[in-house]
Amino acid sequence: MRKFICATLLLLHLPAGCTQETPTDPLAFCANFIEVAQPNAPLNNYGFNNIESVEKAIQDLQKLMKEPPDEIAESAEKVVNLYIEILDALLASSPDNRPTVLLEFQNKINDSIGSIEDFEDYGESVCGIDFETESQFPTTEIPLDLNN
């Protein structure tokens, strides 16, 4: 009977131990964000006549979303998903129809302005990315441990 109770307690604690999420690493996220935001990154150099370049840009966006910090996870997911949706729609349309397709997303873009600003603010204030200049490398030093 004692073995049964111990086994039951162990089984009850095992799933709880396995389901605990590890905290996200803001430093790793910033490293990915900086990489994706670089002027020579696929996200800044795709062309709709080159499907592979758009696919690489989408892969970069998906890589960025693997583990966003909790404080911007919702905003980041919304922005990245919208960006991917727009890229997919533009890629599927003819060159002459792309302005019209982009206009169809205007309401979604307007609804996402808060998330876009949160995402941009995080990139600037935490990751040190300067979105206003040609070179988007960090302008401030990134601390080695953002958790402290």
Residue frames as qw, qx, qy, qz and C-alpha x, y, z in Angstrom:
[[0.000, 0.885, 0.465, 0.000, 0.00, 0.00, 0.00],
 [0.321, -0.776, 0.099, 0.534, 2.83, 2.37, 0.83],
 [0.393, -0.103, 0.601, 0.688, 4.40, 1.77, -2.60],
 [0.189, 0.641, 0.670, 0.324, 1.07, 2.56, -4.23],
 [0.145, -0.932, -0.245, 0.224, 0.77, 5.88, -2.37],
 [0.381, -0.588, 0.342, 0.626, 4.37, 6.83, -3.22],
 [0.362, 0.163, 0.697, 0.597, 3.86, 5.89, -6.87],
 [0.094, 0.805, 0.570, 0.138, 0.62, 7.89, -7.01],
 [0.230, -0.888, -0.038, 0.395, 2.27, 10.96, -5.48],
 [0.418, -0.338, 0.519, 0.665, 5.17, 10.64, -7.88],
 [0.291, 0.417, 0.712, 0.484, 2.82, 10.42, -10.86],
 [0.017, -0.905, -0.421, 0.066, 0.87, 13.45, -9.67],
 [0.274, -0.820, 0.161, 0.476, 4.03, 15.55, -9.37],
 [0.549, -0.059, 0.596, 0.583, 5.62, 14.30, -12.58],
 [0.319, 0.670, 0.527, 0.414, 3.17, 15.97, -15.00],
 [0.158, -0.971, -0.140, 0.115, 3.35, 19.19, -13.03],
 [0.490, -0.596, 0.375, 0.514, 7.12, 19.16, -13.31],
 [0.493, 0.138, 0.644, 0.568, 7.00, 18.43, -17.02],
 [0.209, 0.775, 0.526, 0.281, 4.42, 21.05, -17.88],
 [0.260, -0.830, -0.063, 0.489, 6.19, 23.98, -16.28],
 [0.588, 0.758, 0.073, 0.272, 7.27, 26.32, -19.00],
 [0.634, -0.228, -0.039, 0.738, 10.83, 27.49, -18.93],
 [0.050, 0.857, 0.129, -0.496, 11.12, 31.25, -18.96],
 [0.676, 0.673, 0.139, 0.266, 11.91, 32.75, -22.33],
 [0.615, -0.323, 0.077, 0.715, 15.34, 34.23, -22.85],
 [0.230, 0.928, 0.153, -0.251, 15.04, 37.90, -23.85],
 [0.219, -0.672, 0.529, 0.470, 18.69, 37.92, -24.89],
 [0.408, 0.068, 0.836, 0.360, 18.13, 35.10, -27.41],
 [0.333, 0.765, 0.549, -0.040, 15.02, 36.86, -28.70],
 [0.024, 0.914, -0.117, -0.388, 16.95, 40.12, -29.13],
 [0.336, -0.392, 0.706, 0.485, 19.72, 38.29, -30.99],
 [0.386, 0.390, 0.795, 0.259, 17.10, 36.89, -33.39],
 [0.177, 0.898, 0.346, -0.209, 15.37, 40.27, -33.67],
 [0.137, -0.777, 0.356, 0.501, 18.66, 42.00, -34.50],
 [0.379, -0.117, 0.804, 0.443, 19.49, 39.33, -37.08],
 [0.328, 0.599, 0.718, 0.131, 16.08, 39.63, -38.76],
 [0.075, 0.941, 0.216, -0.249, 16.22, 43.46, -38.73],
 [0.447, -0.435, 0.406, 0.668, 19.66, 43.75, -40.36],
 [0.386, 0.646, -0.174, -0.635, 19.72, 45.58, -43.69],
 [0.286, 0.391, -0.796, -0.363, 21.09, 42.51, -45.47],
 [0.382, 0.058, 0.868, -0.311, 18.56, 40.10, -43.90],
 [0.090, 0.287, 0.850, 0.432, 15.99, 38.37, -46.14],
 [0.010, 0.733, 0.624, -0.269, 13.17, 40.37, -44.56],
 [0.001, 0.804, -0.024, -0.594, 14.71, 43.57, -45.90],
 [0.001, -0.487, 0.642, 0.592, 15.74, 42.16, -49.29],
 [0.497, 0.277, 0.822, 0.024, 12.94, 40.01, -50.65],
 [0.248, 0.278, -0.376, -0.849, 11.45, 40.49, -54.07],
 [0.726, 0.223, 0.430, -0.488, 8.11, 39.20, -55.25],
 [0.711, 0.543, -0.366, -0.258, 9.71, 38.01, -58.47],
 [0.373, 0.367, -0.821, 0.229, 11.92, 35.74, -56.37],
 [0.776, -0.432, -0.283, -0.361, 9.68, 33.37, -54.40],
 [0.784, -0.080, -0.458, 0.412, 12.66, 31.91, -52.55],
 [0.214, 0.280, -0.304, 0.885, 13.54, 35.33, -51.12],
 [0.533, -0.424, -0.043, -0.731, 10.00, 35.78, -49.78],
 [0.885, -0.248, -0.388, -0.060, 10.09, 32.28, -48.29],
 [0.595, 0.086, -0.447, 0.663, 13.37, 33.13, -46.53],
 [0.130, -0.379, 0.170, -0.900, 11.81, 36.32, -45.15],
 [0.758, -0.375, -0.195, -0.497, 8.86, 34.30, -43.83],
 [0.838, -0.093, -0.464, 0.271, 11.26, 31.77, -42.28],
 [0.298, 0.250, -0.386, 0.836, 13.04, 34.63, -40.50],
 [0.448, -0.399, 0.037, -0.799, 9.72, 35.88, -39.13],
 [0.883, -0.266, -0.322, -0.215, 8.82, 32.38, -37.95],
 [0.679, 0.086, -0.484, 0.545, 12.25, 32.01, -36.32],
 [0.010, -0.373, 0.268, -0.888, 11.68, 35.28, -34.51],
 [0.644, -0.357, -0.047, -0.675, 8.41, 33.96, -33.09],
 [0.662, 0.003, -0.742, 0.102, 9.78, 30.75, -31.58],
 [0.538, -0.483, -0.563, 0.400, 10.10, 32.17, -28.06],
 [0.059, 0.663, 0.017, 0.746, 9.17, 35.83, -27.69],
 [0.120, 0.029, -0.647, 0.753, 9.40, 37.28, -24.18],
 [0.053, -0.553, -0.815, 0.167, 6.10, 37.14, -22.32],
 [0.017, -0.604, -0.248, 0.757, 5.79, 40.93, -22.14],
 [0.311, 0.498, -0.302, -0.751, 5.51, 41.23, -25.94],
 [0.293, 0.020, 0.939, 0.179, 4.48, 37.72, -26.97],
 [0.384, 0.637, 0.636, -0.207, 0.93, 38.71, -27.90],
 [0.231, 0.854, -0.093, -0.456, 2.00, 41.82, -29.82],
 [0.112, -0.500, 0.753, 0.413, 4.83, 40.00, -31.57],
 [0.377, 0.205, 0.898, 0.093, 2.56, 37.15, -32.62],
 [0.377, 0.767, 0.428, -0.293, -0.04, 39.55, -33.98],
 [0.135, 0.820, -0.317, -0.458, 2.52, 41.59, -35.93],
 [0.184, -0.353, 0.853, 0.336, 4.38, 38.60, -37.35],
 [0.417, 0.358, 0.835, -0.010, 1.21, 36.75, -38.34],
 [0.360, 0.836, 0.228, -0.347, -0.13, 39.86, -40.08],
 [0.018, 0.716, -0.537, -0.446, 3.18, 40.40, -41.87],
 [0.288, -0.099, 0.923, 0.237, 3.21, 36.77, -43.07],
 [0.427, 0.585, 0.667, -0.175, -0.43, 37.02, -44.16],
 [0.275, 0.863, -0.055, -0.421, 0.34, 40.16, -46.17],
 [0.088, -0.544, 0.734, 0.397, 3.44, 38.63, -47.77],
 [0.385, 0.150, 0.906, 0.093, 1.51, 35.49, -48.73],
 [0.411, 0.736, 0.475, -0.252, -1.32, 37.53, -50.25],
 [0.177, 0.841, -0.275, -0.432, 1.03, 39.78, -52.18],
 [0.224, -0.364, 0.847, 0.316, 3.02, 36.82, -53.43],
 [0.405, 0.331, 0.852, 0.018, -0.15, 35.13, -54.67],
 [0.360, 0.819, 0.307, -0.324, -1.33, 38.22, -56.54],
 [0.653, 0.525, 0.219, 0.499, -0.23, 39.62, -59.87],
 [0.429, -0.099, -0.104, 0.892, 2.14, 42.61, -59.82],
 [0.094, -0.377, -0.295, -0.873, -0.59, 44.92, -61.13],
 [0.580, -0.578, -0.461, -0.343, -3.00, 43.84, -58.39],
 [0.591, -0.125, -0.550, 0.577, -0.60, 44.18, -55.41],
 [0.021, -0.189, 0.216, -0.958, -1.55, 47.76, -54.48],
 [0.629, -0.311, -0.269, -0.660, -5.20, 46.71, -54.30],
 [0.786, -0.209, -0.571, 0.114, -4.33, 43.64, -52.23],
 [0.393, 0.038, -0.465, 0.792, -2.31, 45.79, -49.85],
 [0.286, -0.278, 0.020, -0.917, -5.21, 48.22, -49.46],
 [0.737, -0.318, -0.486, -0.346, -7.41, 45.29, -48.43],
 [0.682, -0.199, -0.549, 0.440, -5.16, 44.87, -45.38],
 [0.078, 0.508, -0.154, 0.844, -5.43, 48.50, -44.28],
 [0.638, -0.575, -0.060, -0.507, -8.07, 47.84, -41.61],
 [0.924, -0.244, -0.227, 0.189, -6.07, 44.96, -40.15],
 [0.546, 0.276, -0.234, 0.755, -2.96, 47.14, -40.14],
 [0.205, -0.584, 0.067, -0.782, -4.87, 49.97, -38.43],
 [0.814, -0.487, -0.135, -0.285, -6.24, 47.52, -35.84],
 [0.907, -0.117, -0.183, 0.361, -2.69, 46.29, -35.17],
 [0.237, 0.796, -0.193, 0.522, -1.04, 49.70, -34.70],
 [0.559, -0.725, 0.286, -0.284, -0.78, 49.25, -30.92],
 [0.945, -0.162, 0.243, 0.148, 0.89, 45.86, -31.31],
 [0.692, 0.563, -0.007, 0.453, 3.19, 47.19, -34.03],
 [0.024, -0.846, 0.251, -0.469, 4.26, 50.07, -31.78],
 [0.761, -0.562, 0.295, -0.134, 4.79, 47.73, -28.79],
 [0.939, 0.118, 0.164, 0.278, 6.91, 45.42, -30.93],
 [0.482, 0.700, -0.081, 0.520, 8.94, 48.32, -32.34],
 [0.319, -0.833, 0.252, -0.375, 9.39, 49.90, -28.89],
 [0.889, -0.373, 0.258, 0.052, 10.68, 46.60, -27.51],
 [0.831, 0.357, 0.082, 0.419, 13.13, 46.29, -30.39],
 [0.240, 0.783, -0.139, 0.556, 14.40, 49.80, -29.77],
 [0.404, -0.759, 0.282, -0.426, 14.42, 49.98, -25.97],
 [0.850, -0.379, 0.360, -0.063, 15.38, 46.43, -25.03],
 [0.889, 0.176, 0.284, 0.314, 17.23, 45.11, -28.07],
 [0.307, -0.632, 0.222, 0.676, 18.83, 48.42, -29.06],
 [0.465, 0.357, 0.623, 0.519, 17.64, 48.38, -32.67],
 [0.082, 0.528, 0.022, -0.845, 17.42, 51.76, -34.40],
 [0.524, 0.484, 0.692, 0.112, 14.71, 51.39, -37.03],
 [0.222, 0.921, 0.119, -0.296, 15.21, 54.94, -38.31],
 [0.062, -0.743, 0.543, 0.387, 18.72, 54.49, -39.74],
 [0.679, 0.449, -0.516, -0.268, 20.14, 52.46, -42.62],
 [0.422, 0.218, -0.843, 0.253, 22.14, 50.21, -40.31],
 [0.687, -0.506, -0.146, -0.501, 19.84, 48.52, -37.84],
 [0.636, 0.043, -0.649, 0.416, 22.56, 47.16, -35.60],
 [0.491, -0.726, -0.437, 0.202, 22.11, 47.84, -31.88],
 [0.185, 0.773, -0.117, 0.596, 22.95, 51.37, -30.86],
 [0.457, -0.670, 0.406, -0.421, 23.16, 50.47, -27.19],
 [0.169, 0.325, -0.922, 0.126, 24.98, 47.64, -25.54],
 [0.789, -0.275, -0.374, -0.403, 22.81, 44.63, -24.81],
 [0.453, -0.575, 0.588, -0.344, 23.26, 43.39, -21.24],
 [0.219, 0.264, -0.936, -0.082, 24.54, 39.85, -20.96],
 [0.126, -0.323, -0.924, 0.163, 21.61, 38.83, -18.78],
 [0.241, -0.352, -0.230, -0.875, 18.32, 40.62, -19.36],
 [0.617, -0.480, -0.610, -0.131, 16.67, 38.61, -16.59],
 [0.543, -0.431, -0.401, 0.599, 18.54, 40.55, -13.89]]
